[in-house]
Amino acid sequence: MKNFETKYGYFDKEGKEYVIKTPKTPKPWVNIISNGSYGLAVSQTGGGFSWDNHSEFNRITRWHQDLIQDNWGKYIYVRNNKTGEFWSPTWLPVKKDLDSYECRYGTGYAIFNSVYKDVEITIKVFVPFNDNLEIWDITAKSLGDEELDLSFFTYLEWVLGSSADFHREFHKQFLETTYDESINGLTATKRLWDIPLGDRGHWNIEYEYTGFLSASKKIASYEGDKEAFIGQYGDLQSPKAVAEGRLNKNTGCFNDSIGSLKVDINVEPGKEKRFQFFLGIKKTVDEIEGALSLYNTHEKIDGAFNEVIRNWEELLGDLKIETPDNAMNYTVNTWYRYQAISGRLWGRTGYYQQSGAFGFRDQLQDSLVYLPIKPELTKEQIKLHARHQMDDGTVLHWWHPITESGLETKMTDDLLWLPYIVSHYLVETADYNLLNYEEPFYNSDKSKTIYTHCKLAIEKVLNRFSERGLPLIGAGDWNDGMSAVGLEMKGESFWLAEFLFDNMQRFIPIAKQLNDNMFADLLSKKSDELKIAFEKHAWDGKWFLRATKDSGEKVGSHECEGGKIYLNPQTWGVISGIADKDKQLQAMQSVTKELLRDNGCLLLQPAYDKPDKYIGYLSRYAAGRRENGGVYSHASTWAVWAYAMLGDSENTYNVFRNLCSVNSGMDPDRYIAEPYVMPGNIDGPDSPNYGMGGWSWYTGSASWFQKIIVDYILGIRADKNGLLIDPVIPSEWNSFSVKRKFRNTTFNITVSNPSSVSTGIKTITLNGNPVEGNVISTDLNSADVKVLMG
């Protein structure tokens, strides 16, 4: 059934697939496919790239960002040898108009189907769940009365290492391709791995993998030389090799290395032929041969694909919602969680940013997505980040796997996300054993418990206070764009005060649980002092200030010319509980008046119309773009949370509806970005492109948004005493249901709303028995919960 259909596409299979109807989408619409190590980005035209473990340091194929042309990818050409015509079944790079075209994205796969002159081509692209390779499963069908004589050509450019190979004349010197009959394809090696490793100076280490491109059907020919393939001064739209129907079998280390294989097939009328191409990396040719043997029949290919489907269903299946709003259902049940896991936690990449690195604050927050489904994965994320903390409590802002190199900064919030996520994990699981795990520090071999790692983080922030009793902002506090506000370590952050207060409130009972009464007393004392300082200095009359500069000048005040009001201190004034209720309400009323717009809540307003070197690069964005007066999706999700905590159902749902990509995507020529995943930002009213989404896939908003929807709109959330039920829904909803795993019990919850209210619980029954209050015990084998609102 087609849902949320536009001229570009629609949702199918209860939202589990998004179907793109034309290759000419407003911008590249992509899927990030990963198994936790190997991954690929693929666009609706076949653009994209592949990597293993690290999308920047261990890139397999070349790709350079050009979002207008989408002209880098791993392409398939089809040539009709009887007529000499050739085309691309994904449209690019030949750009020949196809008689029909469809691209289906799902969890872990992309399927292209197209027809050109009675030739139907289906290409299924996926990554097996436990292998560092990808499979291009191709079926050719004859729809006409004549036998088809077809040749299939692949095209990709090898990089094997750092993605930053713009100076190709240099990088190509180290690549070497070889035809290897044992794998029925090409291998590629590199004598240089341009990463900061090695013991004999700069760039003096060998790439330790062998890339390979193979086919399941005996190849007719191959090519490793770009110039021989496209022709001198040629191009990918009409390459010489495809036009002539032959490859020259050039390999070696004295050309610009590519991977092109030619496979010839004949297809009888009404029949079809199926074969596969394989791309990946292994340590040795023997390993390549062993891997290919696992996929040497169609049955094995189908088994690997079905395993991908099954593993994603198992991973996501412990949380499922059914509400009257299918945009909410589709994004929570499938797309936002898939985005957070495949794109952010596993791939750590997208079309707009190819990071490959772990952000200390970023992937910790992303790991919240695991809590209701696989909390042990949140635990592993916590332990990983603890290993990237210094023994003084500071942390790396980000670090690269493979090299373990990272960036130390004066960012002042990064370190606090460790205790914050730990507190969420403990509420979800009651697994206090986590606190006793020991992990080493990044700058020393000595190990300390997770609890000590958390203490060090909080204590470090408590030691970086102003004379007025407020935390220092340093080089940024969540908002990296406020990069110059406190470089002299004098400027203060009111949002950080709120976040620190919340952390301390969460850790007081944790400290008491571990009988660390001295630390609990310290946190209680510091919380009281911080609350007094906040009450004295944070209020600007109608909303909370954002910060002060090193000079003492206010940021986020009605006195400012630009950036009079910022979103985060208003939402976290509610979330943290640091402010009194009257100011919480007034601050969020200001958000409604000043910041709530068509696509969520703006990060600040008005936008800065000229750079301010004492703010930082935030003010250097064009007005209305990204953090400078645009909707920054990550922060806007927190507005849903704050409104819900105040019981403001109308604005809770308004922000959800406006921010939800499915709804924005119903006006696709305005919104531009993919409708099935969250964008990092949406242009604000100061931009001529007001309402345009950007930076999709690579955003922390995906994990947060799905969590806040379930926890605070549907109101099914973890509490230390059990599962709490407290919906804040549109009054017109008659009912909704949630399947949610909590502490090894699967809860099947049905909420009925015959009185058409937005909040309030009348009765709850558990397995037919009445429940007092709205927190349900979890010492159960099964839990059938009926909730009556009223």
N, C-alpha and C positions, 0 to 999 in steps of 0.2 A: 504494500500500500504506500502510495506516495504522500509524504507529509512535509509541510513547510516548503512547498515547491516554488521555485523561482525559475527564471529563464535559464539559469546556470545549473541547477541541480535540486536534489530533494533527499530526504531521509527515507530509508527503506528498512524492512525487516525489524520493525519495532524500534527503529532508531539505531540499530547495530551497524548499519552501513550508511555511508553517504555516497550518493550517486551523482557524478558530474556529467552533464549532458553535452557539454561542448568544451573543446580544448581552450577556447578563448575566454577564460575567466578574467575578471578585472585585474588580478595579480596572480602569480603562481599560487595555486591551492595544493597543499602538500600533505603527505603522510610521513611521519617519522616512525620507522619500523626498526625495532631493536629486540634483542633477546637478553639484554643486560651486559653484553660484551660487544658482539658484532651488530652493526646497524647500518641503515641506509636512509637517506632522505630522497623521496621521489615526488615529482610534481605531476600534475595532470597531463603534461606533455612529454613525460619521460625524462625531464631534467632531474638533476640531483647528483648525489655522491655517496660513497661508501666508506666505512671506517671500521676499525676494530679497537675497542677499549677507549680510544681517545680520538675525537673527531678532528682535532687539529694536529696532534703529534703523530697519529697513526692513520692518516688519511690514505685510502687505497687508490681512489680515482680523483682526478683533477676536477675542481669546480671553483669558479670565481663568481662572486655575487653580482648578478645583473638582473634585477627584478623586473625590468622592462622587457628584456628579450628572453629571459629564461633559457639562455643559449649554451649552457653547460650541462652535460648529462651522460648517461650510458644509453646509447641509442640502438634501435633495431631498424634496419632497412629491409624492405621486401622488394624483390625484383621479379617481374614477370618475364621470364626469358623468351617467351614467344613474341612479345610485343616490345620488349626493351624498356617498358615503363617501370618506375620504381616509386615507392612511397614509404612513409613512416606510419606504422599502425598506431603510434601515440601522437601523430600529427607532426611534432618536431622530430628531426630538424628539416625535413623536406618541405613541410608546410603545404602539401597538396591536399585540397579539400576532399574529405572522406565522405562516402555516401552515408555512413552512420558512424557514430562514435559514442562510447560510454566508458567512464572510469569509475570503478567502485572501490571505495576505501573502507576497510574494516580493521579490527584489532589485529595487527600483525600482518597485513597484506594489502596489496593493491591489485585490482584486476582490470585490465584494459580490454575492451572489445570494440572492433571496428570492422567496417566493410568497405572495400574499394573494388568496384567492377567485378562483382561476383566472387570476390575472395574475402572470406571472413577470417580474421585473425583474433585470437584470444591470448593474452599474455597475463599470466598470474605470477606476481612477484612476491616472494616471502623469504623470511630467514628462519631456518629450523631453530627450535628452541635451545638446542645444546650443541651448536656448531658455529664456527666462525666462517660461514660462507652464506651466499644468497643463491636462490634458485629462480630462474626465469623460465617458467613452464609455458610452452607455446603450443597452441593448436591451430592448424590451418585447415579450413574447410572450403570445399568447392561448392558454390551455390549455382553455378551455371551448367551448361551442357558439354563443356570441353574439359579434358584433362588439364590440370594445372602443372606447369613446369616452373617452379619457384626457387629462388635463391634467397637465403636469409644472411644478412651481414650484421655483425655486431660492430659497435664503435665505442671505445672509451680511451681515455688518456691516463696512463699510469702516473702516480705521484709517489706512493710508497714512503710515507713519512710526513714531514711538515706540510701543512696546507699552504704555507706562505711561499709558494714557488713562482711568484710573478716573474722573477728573473729566470725564465725558462732556459736561456742559453747556458746558464750556470748549472741548474739542477739536472738538466737532461744528460749532462756528462757522466753522471753516476749510475744511470739506469741501464739495464741490459735485459733484453728479451730473448727467449729461446723457444723453439718448437720442441715439444716433448711428446713423442708418439705414445708413451706409456699413459699419459693423461688425456690424449686426444685433444691437445690444445697448446696454449702458450703459458710459459712461466715468465715471471719478471722478478728481478732482484735489483738491489741498490747498494752501492759501495759506500754510501754516506747516509747517515741518519742525523739530520740537522736538529738535534735536541741537546740540551745542556747536560750531557753525560759523556763519560770517557776520561781517561787518565793521561792523555797525551795532547792536551791543548784543544783548541776550538774546532768543532765539526770534524772529529777524527774517530768516529765510531761507525761500524757497519750496521746497516739495517738487518735485523735478525730474522726477518720473515721472507717467505717466497710467495709472491702473488701468483694467482693462476686464473686462467679463463679457459673453460673446457665446454664440451658439448656431449650430449648423450648419444647423438648420431654421428657417425664418422664424418669428420669435416672434409670439405672438398679442397680448402686452401686456407691460408692465414696471412696476416700482415702485421708487422710490428713497427712500421715506419709511417708517421703521419703524412709526410709530404707525398709518399707514394700512394697513400690512400686518397687524399683530397686533390692531389695534383698541385703543381707549382702555381701559386696565387689562387688556388681553388678554395672551396668552402664546403661546409658540411651539408648545405642544402642540395648541392649537386656534385657529390664527390666523384672524382675520376674513376675510382675503382668500381663503384656501384654502377655508374653509367656504362662502363665497359664490361661489367659482369665478371671481373676477375681480380684476384689478389696476387701479389708478386712474391710472397714468401720472404720478405725482408725481415731479418731479426738482427740482434746484436746490440752493440753499445755506441754506435756511431750515427744514431738518428734520434728523432724526437719520438720517444717510445709510446706506442698505442697498443690496444688489443682489439684486433679484428679477426673474427672467424667467419668462414663461409660454409653454410650448410645447404645442400641441394635436396629438394624433395619433389615428388610428383604426387598429385592428388587426383583421384578419379572423380567424375561428376557425382555430387551428392555424398561424397566420402570426406573423411578428415584424417590428417596425420598429426601426430603429437611428438614433440621432442623437447629437450631442455638445454639451456645454457647455465653454467655454474661459474660464479665469481667468488673469490675469497683469498685468504692467506693462511699458510701453515708454515711450520718451521722447516720442513723438508719435503722433498718430492714424494718420499714414501708415505708421509702423513697425508699428502694430497691424494695419492692413490687410495689410501685406506678410507678417506672421507668420501670420495666419489663412489666407492663400492657400496656405501650405505644408501645411495640414491640411484642405483643403476636399473631400476624398473619403475614403470608407472605406478605400481602398487606401493612401492617404497616412497615415491614422491607424494602420493596421496596420503600415505600414512604420516609423513612428516608434516604436511599441511594440516591434516586433521588434528595432529598433536598441538600445533600452534593455536588452532581454534579452541581446543579443549583446555589448554593451559590458561588462556586468557579468560575463558568462562569460569574456570575454577578460581583464578586469582580475583576476579571481580565479583564472583557470584554470592559472596556472603553478605553483600549489601545490595538491596534492591528496593526501589520505591515505586509506588503507583499512585499518582495524583491526577487531578483533573487537568494538569498543565503538562502536555507532552514535551515542551521545551525543557522543563525541569527534569522530567523522567529521562529523556535521552541523554542529557548532559551529565547527570549524576550517575545513572546506571552504566554508562559506557564512556562517553567522550572525554569529559574532564578528568576522570580518573586515569583513563588510557593516556591522555596527554601528559599528566603529571608523572606517570610511571615510565612510559616509553620515551617521551621527549625530554623530560627534565631529570629524572633520576637515573635512567639507563643510558639514553643517548647523550643527554646534556648538550643538545644541539637543536637547531632549527634552520629555516631558510634565512632568517634575519640575523641570527648569531650562531656561529659555530664555535662553541666554547670548549667543550671537552673537559674543562676544569670543574672541580667541586667548589662551589661557594659555601663558606662556612655557615652563613645564615640561610642561604638559599636552599640547599638540599636538605638541611634540617627541617625547614618548614615544609618542603615538598613531601618529606617522609610522613607527615601527618596523614597522608592519603592511605597509608597502610594500617592505621590503627584499628578500624573496624573490620579489616579483612585478614591481614597478616602482620599483627603487631610485632612479631619477632623480627621483621625487616626494619621496623622503626628502631628497634633495639640495636641492630647491627649498624644502622646509620649513626646512632648516638655514639657507639663505640668508635666508629671510624673518625668522627669529628673530634672526639676526645683526644685521639692520637695526633691531632693537628693543633693542639693547644700548647702554649709555652708554660713553663713551670711557674711563671708569675701570673698566670691567668689570662694573658692576652692570647690571641689566636691569629692564624693566617686568615686574611680576608678571602682568599681562594688559594687552591693548590692544584697542581697537575698530577694525576696518576701517571705512571711510568717513570717520570723523573722525580716525583715527590718535591718538586720546587714550587714555591709559593710566594705570596706577597704579604709582607707585614705592613700594616697601615696604622693610622690613628683613628680608624673607624671605631666608634665607641659603643655600638650596639651588638656587633657580631658575637662577642663572647657570651652575651646574655641569652642568646638563643639556645645554648646548650642546656642550662637549667630549665628554661621555659619548655622545651620539647620533652625533657625528662619528666617534668611535672605532668604534662599531658599523658605521657606513656604510663605513669604510675596510676593516674586516675582511671585510665582505660583498662589496665591489666591487674592492678594491685600486686605487681611483680616487683617487690622491693629488693629482691636479690640483685636486680640490675645495679643498685647503688654500691654493691660490694665487688663488682667486677673491677679488675685493675687494668689500666691502660697506661702505656708510657706517654711521655710528653714529646712534642716534636723536636725540642732542643735538648733533650737528655734521655738517657736510657732508663732512668728511674721511673717506676710505675706507681700510680696512686689510684685509689678507687674512683669510680664515676662520681660518687658523692663529693669527694675532695675536689675533683675537677670542677664540679658545679660551684662549690664554695669559693674556690679561687676566682672564678669568673665574677661572682657577685661582689666579693671583697675588693677586686680590682676596680670595679666601677664605683664602689663606695669610697675609694681612695682618690677618685678623680672628680672632686666636687669644687664648686666655686665658693667664695666667701659667704654667699647668700644661702648656701646649703642646697644647691641644685647641681645635677650632674653636668659635666662638660660635654660639648658636642664634638669637639675635635675635628677630624676631617670628614665627618658625616655620621649620621645616626639612622640607619635604614635608608635614608635618601642620600645616595652617593652624590647626587647633583649638588647638594649643599656642601660642596667640597672645600670651601674657603671660609666658612662662617667662623670656625674656631681653631684655625691652624696654630694660633699662639697659645692654645689651651686656656683661654679665658672665657670664650663664648659658652653659653648654657643651652641646654635642650630641654624644653618642657615635655616634648613627646617622650624622650628618654626617661624623664622623671616618672611619667606614667607607666612606662614599660618596666622600669626597675621596681616601682612600687608593686606592680602585679607579680613580678618574679618573687619579691620578698614575701608577699602574702601567700603565694603558693608554696614557698619553701619553709615557712614557719612550722606547719604541721609535719612536713617531711623530716625536718631536724628533730622535732619532738619524737617522731616515730623511731628515730635512731638514737634517742636519748642524748642528743647533742644539744642540751638545754642552753649552754652558753651561746651557741650560734643562734638558736631560736630567740633568745632574749636580745641578742644584738640586732637581729632582723626586726624584731618588734619595736625596739627603740628607734632604729634608723627609719622605719616606716612612719612612725609618729612624727619624727623630725622632718622627714621629706614632705609629708602631707601638710604640715604647718607652713613650710617654705613655699610649697606649691600654692596653697591658698592665699598666701601673702603676695606672691609675685606673678602668678600665671594668668590671672584674669584680666581681660582687656575691655571689659564692659558688657560685651555681648557674646564673646567667645574666648577661647584660650589662646594665648600666644604660642607661637611655634618655637622660637629660640631667641637668644640674644647673640649679637656678634661679639668678637673680641673687644670691640670698642664700647660695648654695653648697649648699642643701638638695638631696638626691638625688631624682630622679624615676625610677620604675621599679626600685625597690629593695624587698627583703623588709622593710625598715624602714618602708615607706610603708603608710598605712591603705588608700588606694585606689590603683589603678594600680601594683601591686607588680611586675608583669612586663609589658613591652611586646613586641610581635612583631618590629618592624622591626630592632632591634639584634641580635636572635638570628639572623634570616635573613641579614642583610647581614654579620654576623660570618663567615658561611660564604661568601657570594657574593663578598665583597671579598678574602678571603684574609688579612685583617689579623690574625686570631686563630690561635693554634696549634690543631692538629687535636683535641686532647683537649677544649679549651674549646668548639670548634665542636660536637662531639658532645654534650657535656653541655648546652650551651645549647639545642640542638634536642630533646634529651630533655625538657628543661623545657617547651618548646613543646608537645610531645606530651602531657605530663601536665597542663599548666595552661591551654593555649589551644586545642588541637584539639577541635572540637565537631562537631555534626551537619552544619553547612553550611560547613565550612572552619575557618580559625583566627581566633580573636578578636584584635582589635587590642591589647587590654590586658585585664588581669584583676587584681583585681576591679574592677568599674565604680566610678566616683566616685559616691557617694550624696548629696553636697552640693557646690555650686560652690566652686571654689578660684580666687580672683582672681589667684593667682600661677601658675596653670596656663593659664587662658584659657577660651575658650568650649567647648572639648572637655568640660570638667567640668560644663558647664551643660546638656548634653543629658540627657534622662532616662536613668537607668541601664539599660544594655543596648541603647541606641539609637545607631546610627551609630558614630562613633569612641569613644564612651564605653562600651566593653564589648560592642560588636557586632562582627560580621564586616565589616571594611572590605575589599571584594573586591580592590581594587588591591593591598593589602599581602598578602592571603592568597595571591594568585598567586605571590608571591615565596617563600612557604613551600614550594610545589611545587618551585621551583628549588633551594632550599637542601637539601631532603631528597634530591633527585635527585643533587646534587653529592656528597652523602655516601654515595650508593649504597643509600639506604634505600628500596627499591622499594615496600615495603608502605605506608609513610606517604606516599610520593610519590603513589601511586595513590589512597590514602584521601582526601587533601586534594583532588586533582582531582575525584574522584567526588562528594565532599560539596559542593564548591563549584560544580560544573557545574550551570547553571540547568536543563538538561533533566531531570536527576535530581531536583533540588529541586521542579521543576514537576510531578512525578508525585503530589505531595500539594498540589494547587493551592489548596485552601481554607486551608491553613496558610501556604504560600509566597506566595500572592497575586499576585506579579509575573509578567511574561511569562516563559514557559519557554524562549523561543528566543533571548533576549539576556541579557547580564550585568546584574545589579543593582549599584548602587554600594555597597549595604550590605545586611546581613541581621541582624535583631534577634538579640541574644545571650540567654543563659539568664536574665539579670536582668530581661528584659522579659517581660510577660505574653503578648506576641506572638512568643515565641521561634520563630525560623525564618521570619519574614516578611521577604520581600525588598522593597526600596524603591529609589527614585532610579534607575530603570532607564534604559537607553540612554546617558545622559550620564555615563559612567564610563570612566576610563582602563584599567580592568581588562580590557576586551575585547581590546585590542591585545596587552597583556602575556600574557594567558592563552593565546591561540592560539599566540603565539611560544614560550612556555615548554613547552607541550605538544609542539610539533614539535621544539624544540631539545633539551629535556632529558628528556622521557618517551620519545619516539621516538628522540631522540638524534641527529637529523640537523641539524647546525648548521655555521655558517660558522667557519672558522679561517683565519688569515692565510696558511697554507700550502696550503689546499684545503678540501674538504668533509669534516668530521669525522663519524664514525659511532660513537655510544656510547649505546645504548639503556639505559633503566632502566624495565622493563616488568613487568607481572604475569607470574609464572612460568607461568600457565596459558595464556597466549597462544601459539598455535602459529606464527603468522606475522603480518606486516603489511607494507604497502608504502607508499612515499612517492614522489610525483612532485614534484621540486623544482628550480627554476631557480637556477643559481649561476654568476655570472660568464659569462653568455651560453651556458652549457651546460645542457641539460635532463637531469637525472639521474632515471632510473627505477630505484628501489631496492626490492628485495624482501628482507625479513629473515625468515629461517626459524629456528625455535626448537624443534628436535626433542628437546632435552635438558631442556626445561621449566626454564630458568634465567631469572633476572631481569636479570642483567648479564653482560657478558663476550662478547668476539668470538673465535670460533675461526678462521674464514677469511673473506676478502673477495675476490671476483673482479670485475674491471672489464673488460667486453666479453670475458669468457671468460678473462682473464689474471689470475693471482694478484697480490694487492696486499700489500706489507709494511706492517704497522701498520694504523691505522684512519683515516688521512687520505688522501683521494683527490685527485690532481692534477686541475686543471681545464682544461688545454690540450687540449680535446677537441671534436670535432664532436657526438658523442653519447655517452651513458654509460649502459650497462646494468649495474647493480651487483647482485650477489648476495652476501648476508651470511648467514653461518651462526653463530649464537650457540652458546656452549658453554664 
